[in-house]
Amino acid sequence: MSHAAALSAAPSGRRALDAVERAVGLVTEATAAVLVVAEVVILLLGVVSRFVFDAPLVWSDEVASLLFLWLAMAGAAIALRRGAHMRLSTVTARLPARWRPRFEALGVGVPLLFLGLLVGPARDYVEDQGFIETPALGWPGSVRAYAMLVGIGLMLLISLLRLARLGWRDAAAAALALGAVAALLWVASPALTAMGNWNLLVFFVALVGVGVLLGVPIAFAFGLATAAYLLTTSSTPLAVVVGRLDEGMSSLILLAVPLFVLLGLLVEATGMARAMVAFLAALIGHVRGGLSYVLLGGMLLVSGISGSKAADMAAVAPVLFPDMKRRGLDEGEMVSLLAASGAMAETIPPSLVLIAIASVTGVSVSALFTGGLLPGLVLAAALAFLARGRTREAATARAPLSAVGRTFLVGLPALVLPVIIRTAVVEGVATATEVSTIGIAYCIIVGILFYRQFDWRRAYPILVETATLSGAILFIIGAATSMAWALTQSGFSGALARAMGSVPGGQWGFLAISVAAFIVLGSVLEGIPAMVLFGPLLFPIARQIGVNEVHYAIVIILAMGIGLFAPPFGLGYYTACTIGRVHPDVALRKIWPYLGVLTVTLLLIAAVPWFSTGFLP
């Protein structure tokens, strides 16, 4: 082939790859959107049938659970195609531009290798599940198990298409690097096995740490390290990894994740979040530090609806930041307060982290919802006190009472939503999963009939975005569950219990070291994977030494939140900067007093369990 012919063939081949990927994306996104709608309808029917007609639908939870795994895997595939899986880009962003394609290729090669290893075990898993029947409908378990095989196959195809787009030199460099690591582990297998639990440092500290720092999606770094550990040091089949992925992703309580994500997106799209913030601004916006108070109050209110910190910040900041800038507030202070408020609101129900930790530890979701509210308010008060002292904003006139009353009436339907959600869970009307469907129905009715701001053209993108974010969250929970299982089987949990149980100071020493550990883990691993990975290991220790489970959950979630929003590694910090449209270096000099106040207040909450347990039944 001539040089000219080769040049013309290259764009043609790229167009073919683009066409295949678009087709895969369209089919997967449409399927995921239908599944989101189906889950909402099925669970809402279950709530209405049970609570209104006193005639429970015995099949509703079973069908919802079956469809949920399909939704999770479809969402994970969409997230892989869109590059939406959680990853740490701080290190790679500082590398010379010529090196970045190599690490981008590595970020494609690791998922490709992990998924390739799981195709055969996933097929075996489907066959094994075929002998199990669902209790209500009598369907074979393979109906839901096929979701694992299809999802892995889709992600493998997407990874191959992404790899084909890369330059051959970058792809070859990534393949050589992964091949060299695999060969080294194979040669060192006898020595690694003889090391006992010390080999955990190689797989779950060195391999995971290097992968995360080099920008590999966190879920796939977890998964490949787990697979490498099992292949190198044991005879355990990789079908176990597929089973743990299924177990971690398909807990029915985690169905609240996509539903609350959808609810948060609807709150923003219908104008309800804007109405809440407008009322708060009219009520207290004129006082010194008023808009800072509005930001904190808005985060508290919206956090109780969306459960997602990124969604919270995106709903509040764009409404307030223009006015804050007009009043002369420093943009570094604004973003610092936004990031600190994200950490503050981690325990405001229905936080997705609360739901995740309940699913892996068995702690009551209702108790966590009750216990998480007051600590969030205490942190908000501490931040408000600091913001008042650091605010240098121009004075503004008090809003007339008529304006306050008008914004209150406009915002009242939106302000009622958090109350409905929390009351429905606490009073037993609906579970933490089901209550989100009540909120979605309320949001659609009120948003469409009262606020009339919803653009129906946004409906499909919102459904796809729900599946994408949910798939990324759920897949990382599944991967962390597999990794936690490997750590438990190795005996690491027993060694950890002995080490942390021997910390001087009893309960207080244990709480102190837990705070320090989760600030670090939150910075490196994000909240949900850190909780899923270490929650099952640490909660038995907390029970053993007499620490209340709800109190311990609240303390470590808040510690994790501080790490998540702490530079230089905390991803939440960069999310806040992106939403606030402020360069990270600008806020870097301003955020430390806010993080310091959060840390001191957290230590107070840890020392006084009543903040977390005082309102428990």
NUDRENTI-940215 format. One record per residue (C-alpha): residue number from 1; residue in one letter; x, y, z. Coordinates in Angstrom, 2 decimals. Example, Ala and Ser with C-alpha at 12.3 -4.5 7.8 and 13.67 -1.06 7.14 Angstrom:
<rs>
     n   res        px        py        pz
     1     A     12.30     -4.50      7.80
     2     S     13.67     -1.06      7.14
</rs>
This chain:
<rs>
     n   res        px        py        pz
     1     M      0.00      0.00      0.00
     2     S      1.30      3.48     -0.90
     3     H      1.88      6.14      1.72
     4     A     -1.09      8.16      0.44
     5     A     -3.35      5.12      0.56
     6     A     -2.27      4.40      4.13
     7     L     -3.09      7.97      5.15
     8     S     -6.55      7.76      3.63
     9     A     -7.18      4.37      5.21
    10     A     -6.38      5.65      8.71
    11     P     -9.24      8.19      8.88
    12     S    -11.57      5.61      7.35
    13     G    -10.65      3.10     10.05
    14     R    -11.11      5.72     12.75
    15     R    -14.55      6.59     11.38
    16     A    -15.51      2.91     11.52
    17     L    -14.36      2.71     15.15
    18     D    -16.31      5.85     15.97
    19     A    -19.44      4.41     14.36
    20     V    -19.17      1.17     16.33
    21     E    -18.63      3.03     19.59
    22     R    -21.57      5.35     18.92
    23     A    -23.81      2.37     18.23
    24     V    -22.71      0.66     21.45
    25     G    -23.21      3.89     23.35
    26     L    -26.69      4.54     21.96
    27     V    -27.94      1.04     22.74
    28     T    -26.41      0.99     26.23
    29     E    -27.65      4.47     27.13
    30     A    -31.18      3.79     25.90
    31     T    -31.29      0.53     27.85
    32     A    -30.01      2.22     31.01
    33     A    -32.58      5.03     30.70
    34     V    -35.42      2.51     30.42
    35     L    -34.07      0.61     33.44
    36     V    -33.96      3.79     35.56
    37     V    -37.60      4.52     34.74
    38     A    -38.58      0.90     35.40
    39     E    -36.94      0.93     38.84
    40     V    -38.76      4.12     39.82
    41     V    -42.13      2.80     38.66
    42     I    -41.75     -0.64     40.29
    43     L    -40.65      0.68     43.67
    44     L    -43.26      3.44     43.70
    45     L    -45.96      0.88     42.92
    46     G    -44.67     -1.21     45.83
    47     V    -44.90      1.73     48.25
    48     V    -48.40      2.75     47.12
    49     S    -49.67     -0.83     47.14
    50     R    -48.36     -1.49     50.65
    51     F    -49.03      1.83     52.37
    52     V    -52.22      2.98     50.63
    53     F    -53.98     -0.30     49.80
    54     D    -52.34     -2.53     52.44
    55     A    -51.65     -5.11     49.72
    56     P    -47.87     -5.59     49.38
    57     L    -46.54     -6.66     45.99
    58     V    -44.48     -9.74     46.85
    59     W    -42.62     -9.61     43.55
    60     S    -41.65     -5.92     43.47
    61     D    -38.39     -6.13     45.46
    62     E    -37.34     -9.23     43.52
    63     V    -37.85     -7.62     40.11
    64     A    -36.25     -4.38     41.30
    65     S    -33.19     -6.30     42.51
    66     L    -32.93     -8.21     39.25
    67     L    -33.14     -5.08     37.10
    68     F    -30.81     -3.22     39.45
    69     L    -27.78     -5.36     38.57
    70     W    -28.48     -4.82     34.88
    71     L    -28.71     -1.07     35.52
    72     A    -25.47     -1.05     37.52
    73     M    -23.51     -2.87     34.82
    74     A    -24.98     -0.78     32.00
    75     G    -24.14      2.37     33.97
    76     A    -20.59      1.14     34.57
    77     A    -20.16      0.57     30.83
    78     I    -21.47      4.07     30.02
    79     A    -19.16      5.55     32.67
    80     L    -16.18      3.75     31.10
    81     R    -17.06      5.08     27.65
    82     R    -17.46      8.63     29.01
    83     G    -14.37      8.50     31.22
    84     A    -16.58      9.03     34.28
    85     H    -15.10      6.38     36.58
    86     M    -13.46      7.85     39.69
    87     R     -9.77      8.45     39.20
    88     L     -7.00     10.61     40.61
    89     S     -5.57     12.95     37.98
    90     T     -3.53     15.24     40.24
    91     V     -0.19     13.55     39.53
    92     T     -0.60     12.91     35.81
    93     A     -1.83     16.48     35.23
    94     R      1.55     17.76     36.43
    95     L      3.57     15.54     34.09
    96     P      5.03     16.86     30.83
    97     A      2.51     16.78     28.00
    98     R      4.52     14.22     26.02
    99     W      4.16     11.68     28.84
   100     R      0.43     11.95     29.35
   101     P     -0.64      9.73     26.42
   102     R      1.43      6.89     27.89
   103     F     -0.44      7.07     31.17
   104     E     -3.74      7.46     29.34
   105     A     -2.92      4.19     27.60
   106     L     -2.21      2.62     30.98
   107     G     -5.62      3.87     32.18
   108     V     -7.14      1.91     29.28
   109     G     -4.86     -1.14     29.57
   110     V     -5.60     -1.89     33.24
   111     P     -9.41     -2.12     32.76
   112     L     -8.83     -4.12     29.58
   113     L     -6.63     -6.64     31.37
   114     F     -8.95     -6.92     34.38
   115     L    -12.07     -7.38     32.25
   116     G    -10.31     -9.88     30.01
   117     L     -9.44    -11.98     33.05
   118     L    -13.09    -11.98     34.17
   119     V    -14.83    -13.05     30.94
   120     G    -14.38    -16.80     31.51
   121     P    -15.19    -16.68     35.26
   122     A    -18.29    -14.58     34.49
   123     R    -19.51    -17.26     32.10
   124     D    -18.95    -19.91     34.77
   125     Y    -20.79    -17.72     37.28
   126     V    -23.84    -17.58     35.00
   127     E    -23.90    -21.38     34.76
   128     D    -23.61    -21.76     38.54
   129     Q    -26.43    -19.28     39.18
   130     G    -28.71    -21.13     36.78
   131     F    -29.37    -23.76     39.45
   132     I    -30.83    -21.14     41.84
   133     E    -34.46    -20.01     41.61
   134     T    -35.81    -16.68     42.79
   135     P    -38.26    -17.17     45.69
   136     A    -41.25    -15.14     44.44
   137     L    -41.19    -15.62     40.68
   138     G    -39.26    -18.87     40.37
   139     W    -36.93    -17.46     37.73
   140     P    -33.43    -18.93     37.34
   141     G    -30.66    -16.90     38.96
   142     S    -28.87    -16.80     35.61
   143     V    -31.36    -14.12     34.46
   144     R    -29.67    -11.58     36.73
   145     A    -26.21    -13.20     36.54
   146     Y    -26.14    -12.56     32.79
   147     A    -25.92     -8.87     33.70
   148     M    -22.38     -9.49     34.94
   149     L    -21.33    -11.28     31.75
   150     V    -22.99     -8.76     29.42
   151     G    -21.67     -5.78     31.37
   152     I    -18.12     -7.15     31.44
   153     G    -18.37     -7.88     27.71
   154     L    -19.58     -4.35     26.95
   155     M    -16.79     -2.76     29.00
   156     L    -14.24     -5.04     27.34
   157     L    -15.48     -3.96     23.90
   158     I    -15.38     -0.29     24.89
   159     S    -11.83     -0.70     26.23
   160     L    -10.72     -2.35     22.99
   161     L    -12.24      0.49     20.95
   162     R    -10.51      3.08     23.13
   163     L     -7.21      1.22     22.84
   164     A     -7.53      1.14     19.03
   165     R     -7.72      4.95     19.01
   166     L     -4.44      5.35     20.86
   167     G     -1.12      5.61     19.11
   168     W      0.55      2.24     18.73
   169     R      3.64      3.42     20.61
   170     D      1.58      4.46     23.66
   171     A     -0.44      1.23     23.57
   172     A      2.73     -0.86     23.22
   173     A      4.36      0.98     26.14
   174     A      1.34      0.28     28.36
   175     A      1.27     -3.39     27.27
   176     L      4.99     -3.78     28.00
   177     A      4.60     -2.19     31.43
   178     L      1.67     -4.43     32.40
   179     G      3.41     -7.50     30.94
   180     A      6.57     -6.74     32.91
   181     V      4.61     -6.43     36.17
   182     A      2.74     -9.68     35.45
   183     A      5.98    -11.53     34.66
   184     L      7.63    -10.18     37.80
   185     L      4.72    -11.32     39.96
   186     W      4.74    -14.77     38.34
   187     V      8.46    -15.22     38.93
   188     A      8.17    -13.93     42.49
   189     S      5.09    -16.03     43.28
   190     P      6.85    -18.52     45.63
   191     A      8.56    -15.70     47.51
   192     L      5.34    -13.68     47.77
   193     T      3.44    -16.70     49.09
   194     A      6.15    -17.34     51.67
   195     M      5.89    -13.75     52.91
   196     G      2.48    -14.40     54.47
   197     N      0.37    -11.30     55.07
   198     W      3.31     -9.05     54.28
   199     N      2.54     -9.68     50.61
   200     L     -0.59     -7.57     51.09
   201     L      1.71     -4.54     51.01
   202     V      2.81     -5.51     47.52
   203     F     -0.67     -5.98     46.09
   204     F     -2.94     -3.64     48.03
   205     V     -0.55     -0.85     48.89
   206     A      2.12     -0.79     46.18
   207     L      0.09     -1.94     43.15
   208     V     -3.09     -0.10     44.11
   209     G     -1.21      3.02     45.19
   210     V      0.88      3.25     42.05
   211     G     -2.14      2.58     39.85
   212     V     -4.26      5.25     41.54
   213     L     -1.46      7.82     41.43
   214     L     -0.91      7.15     37.73
   215     G     -4.53      7.88     36.91
   216     V     -5.92      4.35     36.60
   217     P     -9.66      4.35     37.49
   218     I     -9.84      3.42     41.16
   219     A    -12.33      0.57     40.70
   220     F    -10.12     -1.19     38.15
   221     A     -7.01     -0.63     40.27
   222     F     -8.82     -2.39     43.12
   223     G    -10.07     -5.17     40.86
   224     L     -6.79     -5.95     39.11
   225     A     -4.85     -5.92     42.38
   226     T     -7.34     -8.40     43.84
   227     A     -7.15    -10.66     40.78
   228     A     -3.33    -10.49     40.82
   229     Y     -3.28    -11.41     44.52
   230     L     -5.52    -14.45     44.03
   231     L     -3.69    -15.66     40.91
   232     T     -0.25    -15.23     42.46
   233     T     -0.70    -16.45     46.04
   234     S     -3.68    -18.83     46.01
   235     S     -5.64    -21.37     44.01
   236     T     -8.93    -19.45     44.45
   237     P    -10.79    -19.21     41.12
   238     L    -11.54    -15.74     39.76
   239     A    -15.24    -16.62     39.73
   240     V    -15.06    -15.54     43.37
   241     V    -14.21    -12.02     42.22
   242     V    -17.26    -12.00     39.95
   243     G    -19.41    -13.20     42.84
   244     R    -18.08    -10.51     45.16
   245     L    -18.65     -7.87     42.48
   246     D    -22.25     -9.05     42.22
   247     E    -22.64     -9.11     46.00
   248     G    -21.19     -5.63     46.44
   249     M    -23.24     -4.02     43.67
   250     S    -26.63     -5.67     44.04
   251     S    -27.60     -5.07     47.67
   252     L    -31.15     -3.73     47.45
   253     I    -30.35     -0.86     49.78
   254     L    -27.87      0.44     47.19
   255     L    -30.76      0.91     44.77
   256     A    -31.14      4.20     46.64
   257     V    -27.97      5.40     44.87
   258     P    -29.39      5.84     41.33
   259     L    -32.75      6.97     42.66
   260     F    -31.30      9.73     44.83
   261     V    -28.96     10.75     42.02
   262     L    -32.02     11.09     39.77
   263     L    -33.84     13.04     42.49
   264     G    -30.94     15.46     42.85
   265     L    -30.79     16.07     39.10
   266     L    -34.56     16.69     39.00
   267     V    -34.37     19.15     41.92
   268     E    -31.88     21.20     39.96
   269     A    -33.68     20.86     36.60
   270     T    -37.12     21.87     37.94
   271     G    -35.84     25.01     39.69
   272     M    -36.57     23.74     43.21
   273     A    -32.97     24.22     44.38
   274     R    -32.98     27.79     43.07
   275     A    -36.23     28.50     44.93
   276     M    -34.74     27.26     48.23
   277     V    -31.63     29.40     47.86
   278     A    -33.66     32.47     46.82
   279     F    -35.69     32.28     50.03
   280     L    -32.61     31.95     52.22
   281     A    -30.98     34.88     50.41
   282     A    -34.01     37.10     50.96
   283     L    -34.22     36.10     54.61
   284     I    -30.60     36.51     55.77
   285     G    -28.63     37.71     52.77
   286     H    -28.35     41.27     54.13
   287     V    -26.47     40.47     57.36
   288     R    -22.68     40.35     57.63
   289     G    -21.64     37.03     56.13
   290     G    -25.21     36.56     54.97
   291     L    -24.49     34.95     51.62
   292     S    -21.98     32.63     53.30
   293     Y    -24.79     31.58     55.64
   294     V    -27.06     31.10     52.64
   295     L    -24.46     28.87     50.99
   296     L    -24.19     26.73     54.14
   297     G    -27.96     26.56     54.54
   298     G    -28.44     25.71     50.89
   299     M    -25.92     22.89     51.15
   300     L    -27.72     21.52     54.21
   301     L    -31.10     21.60     52.45
   302     V    -29.98     20.27     49.08
   303     S    -27.75     17.62     50.64
   304     G    -30.85     16.18     52.26
   305     I    -32.32     15.65     48.81
   306     S    -29.63     14.69     46.32
   307     G    -27.26     12.71     48.53
   308     S    -24.42     13.57     46.13
   309     K    -21.86     16.21     47.07
   310     A    -21.07     17.14     43.47
   311     A    -24.80     17.57     42.77
   312     D    -25.18     19.64     45.97
   313     M    -22.43     22.06     45.00
   314     A    -23.60     22.29     41.40
   315     A    -27.13     23.16     42.59
   316     V    -26.08     25.89     45.06
   317     A    -22.87     27.56     43.85
   318     P    -23.99     28.83     40.40
   319     V    -26.99     30.53     42.04
   320     L    -24.97     32.32     44.74
   321     F    -21.49     32.95     43.39
   322     P    -22.40     35.85     41.04
   323     D    -23.98     37.80     43.93
   324     M    -21.10     36.91     46.24
   325     K    -18.61     38.25     43.69
   326     R    -20.64     41.46     43.24
   327     R    -20.44     42.04     46.98
   328     G    -16.68     41.83     46.84
   329     L    -16.07     38.38     48.33
   330     D    -12.72     36.83     47.49
   331     E    -13.19     33.94     45.08
   332     G    -10.66     31.82     46.97
   333     E    -12.73     32.26     50.15
   334     M    -15.92     31.39     48.27
   335     V    -14.56     28.12     46.87
   336     S    -12.94     27.25     50.20
   337     L    -16.29     27.65     51.97
   338     L    -18.00     25.64     49.21
   339     A    -15.51     22.78     49.61
   340     A    -15.75     22.90     53.42
   341     S    -19.55     22.83     53.22
   342     G    -19.31     19.72     51.06
   343     A    -17.30     17.98     53.79
   344     M    -19.69     19.34     56.43
   345     A    -22.75     17.85     54.73
   346     E    -21.43     14.27     54.35
   347     T    -23.72     12.96     57.12
   348     I    -26.83     14.94     56.22
   349     P    -29.38     12.29     55.22
   350     P    -29.86     10.75     52.74
   351     S    -26.10     10.80     52.11
   352     L    -24.98      8.12     49.69
   353     V    -22.07      7.36     52.02
   354     L    -24.53      6.63     54.85
   355     I    -26.41      4.26     52.56
   356     A    -23.20      2.56     51.41
   357     I    -21.89      2.06     54.94
   358     A    -25.24      0.65     56.06
   359     S    -25.12     -1.87     53.21
   360     V    -21.70     -3.26     54.17
   361     T    -21.88     -3.09     57.98
   362     G    -25.51     -3.88     58.77
   363     V    -26.05     -0.68     60.78
   364     S    -29.64      0.60     60.55
   365     V    -30.10      3.21     57.81
   366     S    -32.81      4.91     59.85
   367     A    -30.43      5.19     62.83
   368     L    -27.70      6.61     60.60
   369     F    -30.12      9.15     59.13
   370     T    -31.14     10.22     62.63
   371     G    -27.60     10.29     63.99
   372     G    -26.10     12.19     61.05
   373     L    -28.28     15.30     61.19
   374     L    -27.08     17.05     64.37
   375     P    -23.31     16.63     63.69
   376     G    -23.87     18.25     60.29
   377     L    -25.63     21.19     61.95
   378     V    -22.81     21.56     64.50
   379     L    -20.22     21.68     61.72
   380     A    -22.36     24.20     59.81
   381     A    -22.50     26.45     62.88
   382     A    -18.69     26.26     63.27
   383     L    -18.16     27.16     59.61
   384     A    -20.68     30.00     59.86
   385     F    -18.78     31.45     62.83
   386     L    -15.51     31.28     60.87
   387     A    -17.07     32.70     57.71
   388     R    -18.44     35.70     59.62
   389     G    -14.96     36.55     60.87
   390     R    -13.37     36.18     57.41
   391     T    -16.10     37.86     55.36
   392     R    -15.42     41.27     53.87
   393     E    -18.51     41.76     51.75
   394     A    -20.27     44.99     50.87
   395     A    -23.40     45.82     52.86
   396     T    -26.76     45.37     51.18
   397     A    -30.27     46.46     52.04
   398     R    -32.58     44.19     53.95
   399     A    -35.15     42.59     51.69
   400     P    -38.71     43.87     52.32
   401     L    -40.96     41.55     54.29
   402     S    -43.13     41.24     51.20
   403     A    -40.14     39.89     49.24
   404     V    -39.28     37.46     52.05
   405     G    -42.87     36.28     52.17
   406     R    -43.07     35.93     48.41
   407     T    -39.85     33.90     48.15
   408     F    -41.01     31.77     51.09
   409     L    -44.28     30.92     49.37
   410     V    -42.44     30.18     46.13
   411     G    -39.82     28.09     47.92
   412     L    -42.21     26.30     50.30
   413     P    -42.94     23.30     48.03
   414     A    -39.18     22.80     47.62
   415     L    -38.47     23.33     51.33
   416     V    -41.02     20.64     52.20
   417     L    -39.22     17.95     50.18
   418     P    -36.38     17.23     52.68
   419     V    -38.98     16.98     55.45
   420     I    -41.03     14.49     53.43
   421     I    -37.99     12.33     52.73
   422     R    -36.73     12.19     56.31
   423     T    -40.19     11.75     57.85
   424     A    -41.10      8.90     55.50
   425     V    -37.96      6.95     56.50
   426     V    -38.12      7.65     60.25
   427     E    -41.86      6.90     60.47
   428     G    -41.53      3.66     58.52
   429     V    -43.70      4.70     55.58
   430     A    -40.96      3.66     53.16
   431     T    -37.44      2.29     53.25
   432     A    -34.41      4.43     52.44
   433     T    -34.59      3.00     48.93
   434     E    -38.31      3.47     48.40
   435     V    -38.49      7.00     49.82
   436     S    -36.48      8.33     46.91
   437     T    -39.30      7.30     44.55
   438     I    -41.73      9.35     46.65
   439     G    -39.36     12.29     46.32
   440     I    -39.06     11.77     42.56
   441     A    -42.84     11.67     42.12
   442     Y    -43.23     14.79     44.30
   443     C    -40.48     16.57     42.42
   444     I    -42.01     15.82     39.03
   445     I    -45.50     16.93     40.09
   446     V    -44.40     20.10     41.90
   447     G    -41.65     20.96     39.44
   448     I    -43.92     20.64     36.43
   449     L    -47.19     22.01     37.81
   450     F    -45.87     24.67     40.21
   451     Y    -42.43     25.83     39.02
   452     R    -42.97     25.06     35.33
   453     Q    -39.27     25.29     34.52
   454     F    -38.63     21.71     33.45
   455     D    -37.49     21.28     29.87
   456     W    -38.64     17.86     28.70
   457     R    -35.70     17.71     26.32
   458     R    -33.51     17.27     29.41
   459     A    -35.37     14.15     30.56
   460     Y    -33.36     11.62     28.54
   461     P    -29.93     13.15     29.32
   462     I    -30.89     13.22     33.01
   463     L    -31.76      9.50     32.93
   464     V    -28.48      8.67     31.19
   465     E    -26.50     10.85     33.62
   466     T    -28.21      9.04     36.49
   467     A    -27.13      5.67     35.12
   468     T    -23.58      6.91     34.43
   469     L    -22.91      8.32     37.89
   470     S    -24.63      5.37     39.58
   471     G    -22.68      2.84     37.54
   472     A    -19.37      4.47     38.48
   473     I    -20.32      4.46     42.18
   474     L    -21.70      0.93     42.23
   475     F    -18.82     -0.61     40.28
   476     I    -16.30      0.85     42.69
   477     I    -18.35     -0.55     45.59
   478     G    -18.28     -3.98     43.93
   479     A    -14.53     -3.80     43.32
   480     A    -13.90     -2.63     46.89
   481     T    -16.08     -5.49     48.18
   482     S    -13.90     -7.98     46.27
   483     M    -10.76     -6.41     47.68
   484     A    -12.21     -6.38     51.21
   485     W    -13.07    -10.09     50.86
   486     A     -9.48    -10.88     49.86
   487     L     -8.15     -8.89     52.82
   488     T    -10.52    -10.71     55.17
   489     Q     -9.62    -14.16     53.83
   490     S     -5.94    -13.37     54.28
   491     G     -6.43    -12.83     58.02
   492     F     -5.67     -9.14     57.72
   493     S     -8.83     -8.18     59.60
   494     G     -7.68    -10.09     62.66
   495     A     -4.26     -8.47     62.56
   496     L     -5.85     -5.05     62.11
   497     A     -8.16     -5.68     65.04
   498     R     -5.25     -6.60     67.27
   499     A     -3.21     -3.58     66.15
   500     M     -5.97     -1.01     66.54
   501     G     -7.29     -2.62     69.69
   502     S     -3.87     -2.22     71.29
   503     V     -3.70      1.53     70.63
   504     P     -3.23      3.36     73.96
   505     G     -6.26      5.23     75.24
   506     G     -8.97      2.62     74.69
   507     Q    -12.03      4.02     72.92
   508     W    -10.53      7.49     72.59
   509     G     -7.28      6.21     71.13
   510     F     -9.22      4.05     68.67
   511     L    -11.40      7.00     67.62
   512     A     -8.36      9.26     67.25
   513     I     -6.45      6.85     65.02
   514     S     -9.63      6.21     63.02
   515     V    -10.06      9.95     62.40
   516     A     -6.46     10.27     61.22
   517     A     -6.71      7.15     59.03
   518     F     -9.94      8.19     57.30
   519     I     -8.75     11.71     56.61
   520     V     -5.88     10.10     54.66
   521     L     -8.11      7.45     53.06
   522     G    -10.72     10.03     52.08
   523     S     -8.04     12.07     50.34
   524     V     -6.65      9.13     48.37
   525     L     -9.56      6.76     47.79
   526     E    -12.68      8.95     48.01
   527     G    -15.44      8.25     50.48
   528     I    -17.47      5.30     49.27
   529     P    -14.58      2.99     48.35
   530     A    -12.81      3.81     51.63
   531     M    -15.96      3.00     53.59
   532     V    -16.72     -0.20     51.70
   533     L    -13.13     -1.39     51.96
   534     F    -12.47     -0.70     55.63
   535     G    -15.93     -0.45     57.20
   536     P    -16.47     -4.23     57.50
   537     L    -13.00     -4.55     59.08
   538     L    -13.26     -1.73     61.61
   539     F    -16.85     -1.88     62.83
   540     P    -16.38     -5.20     64.65
   541     I    -13.44     -3.59     66.48
   542     A    -15.59     -0.60     67.43
   543     R    -18.27     -2.91     68.82
   544     Q    -15.66     -4.94     70.69
   545     I    -14.26     -1.93     72.58
   546     G    -17.66     -0.37     73.27
   547     V    -17.93      2.41     70.67
   548     N    -21.51      2.96     69.49
   549     E    -21.81      1.90     65.83
   550     V    -23.81      4.94     64.75
   551     H    -21.38      7.29     66.51
   552     Y    -18.40      5.55     64.93
   553     A    -20.00      5.71     61.47
   554     I    -20.64      9.44     61.78
   555     V    -17.10     10.16     63.02
   556     I    -15.31      8.28     60.26
   557     I    -17.64      9.61     57.53
   558     L    -16.89     13.18     58.60
   559     A    -13.16     12.40     58.75
   560     M    -13.36     10.93     55.29
   561     G    -15.17     14.05     54.08
   562     I    -12.39     16.30     55.37
   563     G     -9.84     14.23     53.46
   564     L    -12.02     14.21     50.33
   565     F    -12.06     18.02     50.22
   566     A     -8.46     18.55     51.35
   567     P     -5.78     19.45     48.78
   568     P     -3.53     18.35     47.20
   569     F     -5.14     14.93     46.61
   570     G     -8.77     15.33     47.65
   571     L    -10.92     15.03     44.52
   572     G    -13.79     16.91     46.14
   573     Y    -11.59     19.99     46.39
   574     Y    -10.98     20.03     42.64
   575     T    -14.70     19.40     42.00
   576     A    -15.51     22.50     44.08
   577     C    -12.95     24.54     42.15
   578     T    -14.39     23.35     38.84
   579     I    -17.97     24.18     39.84
   580     G    -16.88     27.55     41.23
   581     R    -14.74     28.23     38.13
   582     V    -11.76     29.14     40.29
   583     H     -8.21     27.90     39.73
   584     P     -7.18     25.41     42.47
   585     D     -4.06     27.43     43.28
   586     V     -6.21     30.44     44.22
   587     A     -8.22     28.55     46.83
   588     L     -5.23     26.56     48.07
   589     R     -4.05     29.48     50.19
   590     K     -7.49     30.07     51.71
   591     I     -8.92     26.65     52.53
   592     W     -6.77     25.63     55.50
   593     P     -8.61     27.65     58.19
   594     Y    -11.88     26.03     57.08
   595     L    -10.39     22.53     57.18
   596     G     -8.87     23.34     60.58
   597     V    -12.26     24.35     62.01
   598     L    -13.83     21.20     60.57
   599     T    -11.14     19.03     62.16
   600     V    -11.40     20.66     65.60
   601     T    -15.21     20.40     65.54
   602     L    -14.97     16.76     64.43
   603     L    -12.77     15.99     67.43
   604     L    -15.44     17.60     69.64
   605     I    -18.14     15.44     68.02
   606     A    -15.96     12.34     68.47
   607     A    -15.43     13.18     72.15
   608     V    -19.16     13.75     72.80
   609     P    -21.13     10.76     71.46
   610     W    -24.42     12.47     72.32
   611     F    -24.17     14.53     69.13
   612     S    -24.59     11.30     67.14
   613     T    -26.70      9.22     69.52
   614     G    -28.76     11.72     71.52
   615     F    -31.84     11.42     69.32
   616     L    -31.71      7.68     68.67
   617     P    -34.72      5.73     69.94
</rs>
